[in-house]
Amino acid sequence: MKEMGDDRHEAFLRLYTASDAALRAYVRTIVTTRDDAAEIMQDISLVLWRKFDNFQGQEDFRRWAFGVARFEVLAWRRDKARDRLVLSDAALEVLAVQATDDLSRLDSQRAALDRCLDKLDEHHRSLLRAAYAPGAKLEQIAGDTGRNVQSLYKMLQRLRGKLLDCVRRHALAGEVR
């Protein structure tokens, strides 16, 4: 039988794993070494778990987690203040703001890409999924689809061009923010 704590833990894990890559990228843009970033990420995950009861379900978990991450990076910065390689508070703030803006832009572009992919027919979406699957080999996909490699390559190039144009139109129209 599932206990209340199990549901809470599961909810946290779902939200955290969905945001983990973005949080790592955020921390990595601010911190100079991978080892420091890994250490800070451990601290961030512990603080997020400890403070999860304070998280209001209607908030955006990623934004909340980024706020926590920002304070953890600042605490790390304070602890490492004697190290000559640590960025100033002003530089750190600029990087933090830039990373947050970049995340919003990437989220917007991802949403536009999803919309544009939805506009393609299923055959073309399947072809793109196959081509971008981990370990995909164009020779194998060409054989599976009855095409030669050159025609498959040209088809994928046309589809990428269509998607790029579509994403740009969405960005210009400001539809996805």
C-alpha positions as CSV (number, residue, x, y, z in Angstrom):
1,M,0.0,0.0,0.0
2,K,1.3,3.4,-1.0
3,E,1.9,5.9,1.8
4,M,1.4,9.7,1.6
5,G,5.2,10.1,1.7
6,D,5.6,7.9,-1.4
7,D,3.2,10.1,-3.4
8,R,5.1,13.2,-2.3
9,H,8.4,11.6,-3.2
10,E,7.1,10.4,-6.6
11,A,5.7,13.9,-7.4
12,F,9.1,15.5,-6.5
13,L,11.0,13.0,-8.6
14,R,8.8,13.6,-11.7
15,L,9.2,17.3,-11.4
16,Y,12.9,17.2,-10.6
17,T,13.8,14.8,-13.4
18,A,11.9,16.9,-15.9
19,S,14.0,19.9,-14.9
20,D,17.3,18.2,-14.1
21,A,18.9,18.8,-17.5
22,A,17.9,22.5,-17.6
23,L,19.1,23.0,-14.0
24,R,22.5,21.4,-14.9
25,A,22.9,23.5,-17.9
26,Y,22.0,26.6,-15.9
27,V,24.5,25.8,-13.2
28,R,27.2,24.8,-15.7
29,T,26.9,28.3,-17.4
30,I,27.6,30.0,-14.1
31,V,30.2,27.6,-12.6
32,T,33.6,27.2,-14.2
33,T,34.2,23.4,-13.6
34,R,32.2,20.3,-14.1
35,D,33.2,19.1,-10.6
36,D,32.0,22.2,-9.0
37,A,28.7,22.1,-11.0
38,A,28.2,18.4,-9.9
39,E,28.8,19.4,-6.3
40,I,26.4,22.3,-6.5
41,M,23.8,20.1,-8.2
42,Q,23.9,17.6,-5.3
43,D,23.3,20.5,-2.9
44,I,20.5,21.8,-5.1
45,S,18.7,18.5,-5.2
46,L,18.9,18.1,-1.4
47,V,17.6,21.7,-0.8
48,L,14.8,21.2,-3.3
49,W,13.7,18.0,-1.6
50,R,13.9,19.5,1.8
51,K,11.9,22.6,0.7
52,F,9.5,20.6,-1.5
53,D,6.7,21.0,1.2
54,N,7.0,24.8,0.6
55,F,6.5,24.4,-3.2
56,Q,3.0,25.5,-4.2
57,G,1.7,23.1,-6.8
58,Q,0.4,26.0,-9.0
59,E,3.9,27.4,-9.3
60,D,6.2,26.5,-12.1
61,F,8.6,23.9,-10.6
62,R,11.4,24.8,-13.0
63,R,11.3,28.5,-12.1
64,W,11.1,27.7,-8.4
65,A,14.0,25.2,-8.8
66,F,16.1,27.9,-10.7
67,G,15.5,30.3,-7.8
68,V,16.8,27.7,-5.3
69,A,19.7,26.9,-7.7
70,R,20.6,30.6,-7.9
71,F,20.8,30.9,-4.1
72,E,22.9,27.7,-3.9
73,V,25.3,29.0,-6.5
74,L,25.6,32.2,-4.5
75,A,26.3,30.2,-1.3
76,W,28.9,28.2,-3.2
77,R,30.4,31.5,-4.4
78,R,30.5,32.9,-0.9
79,D,32.2,29.8,0.3
80,K,34.8,29.9,-2.5
81,A,35.3,33.7,-2.3
82,R,39.0,33.3,-1.6
83,D,39.6,31.4,-4.9
84,R,40.9,33.7,-7.6
85,L,38.9,31.9,-10.3
86,V,35.5,32.6,-8.9
87,L,33.4,35.2,-10.7
88,S,32.3,38.4,-9.1
89,D,28.7,38.7,-7.8
90,A,27.9,41.1,-10.7
91,A,29.2,38.7,-13.3
92,L,27.4,35.8,-11.7
93,E,24.1,37.8,-11.7
94,V,24.5,38.6,-15.4
95,L,25.2,34.9,-16.2
96,A,22.2,33.9,-14.1
97,V,19.8,36.3,-15.8
98,Q,21.2,35.3,-19.2
99,A,20.8,31.6,-18.4
100,T,17.2,32.1,-17.3
101,D,16.5,34.1,-20.5
102,D,18.1,31.4,-22.6
103,L,16.0,28.8,-20.9
104,S,12.8,30.8,-21.7
105,R,13.9,31.2,-25.3
106,L,14.7,27.5,-25.7
107,D,11.4,26.5,-24.1
108,S,9.7,28.8,-26.6
109,Q,11.6,27.3,-29.5
110,R,10.9,23.8,-28.3
111,A,7.1,24.5,-28.1
112,A,7.3,26.0,-31.6
113,L,9.1,22.9,-32.9
114,D,6.5,20.6,-31.3
115,R,3.8,22.6,-33.1
116,C,5.6,22.5,-36.4
117,L,6.2,18.7,-36.0
118,D,2.5,18.3,-35.4
119,K,1.8,19.9,-38.8
120,L,3.8,17.3,-40.6
121,D,2.2,14.1,-41.8
122,E,2.8,10.9,-39.8
123,H,5.2,9.4,-42.4
124,H,7.5,12.5,-42.3
125,R,7.4,12.6,-38.4
126,S,8.3,8.9,-38.3
127,L,11.2,9.5,-40.8
128,L,12.5,12.3,-38.6
129,R,12.2,10.3,-35.4
130,A,14.1,7.4,-37.0
131,A,16.8,9.7,-38.3
132,Y,17.4,11.3,-35.0
133,A,17.1,8.2,-32.8
134,P,20.2,7.4,-30.8
135,G,22.5,5.3,-33.0
136,A,20.5,5.8,-36.1
137,K,22.2,4.9,-39.4
138,L,21.0,6.5,-42.6
139,E,21.9,3.4,-44.6
140,Q,19.6,1.3,-42.4
141,I,16.7,3.8,-42.6
142,A,17.1,4.1,-46.3
143,G,16.9,0.3,-46.7
144,D,13.9,0.2,-44.4
145,T,12.0,2.9,-46.3
146,G,13.0,1.6,-49.8
147,R,15.0,4.7,-50.6
148,N,18.6,5.2,-51.5
149,V,20.8,7.1,-49.0
150,Q,21.1,10.2,-51.2
151,S,17.3,10.6,-51.6
152,L,16.8,10.0,-47.9
153,Y,19.4,12.6,-47.1
154,K,17.7,15.1,-49.4
155,M,14.2,14.3,-47.9
156,L,15.6,14.9,-44.4
157,Q,17.2,18.2,-45.5
158,R,13.9,19.4,-47.0
159,L,12.0,18.4,-43.8
160,R,14.6,20.2,-41.6
161,G,14.2,23.3,-43.8
162,K,10.4,23.2,-43.5
163,L,10.7,22.9,-39.7
164,L,13.2,25.7,-39.5
165,D,10.9,28.0,-41.5
166,C,7.9,27.1,-39.4
167,V,9.8,27.7,-36.1
168,R,11.0,31.0,-37.4
169,R,7.4,32.0,-38.4
170,H,6.2,31.1,-34.9
171,A,9.0,33.2,-33.4
172,L,8.3,36.2,-35.6
173,A,4.6,35.9,-34.9
174,G,5.4,35.8,-31.1
175,E,2.9,32.8,-30.9
176,V,5.0,30.8,-28.5
177,R,6.6,32.5,-25.4
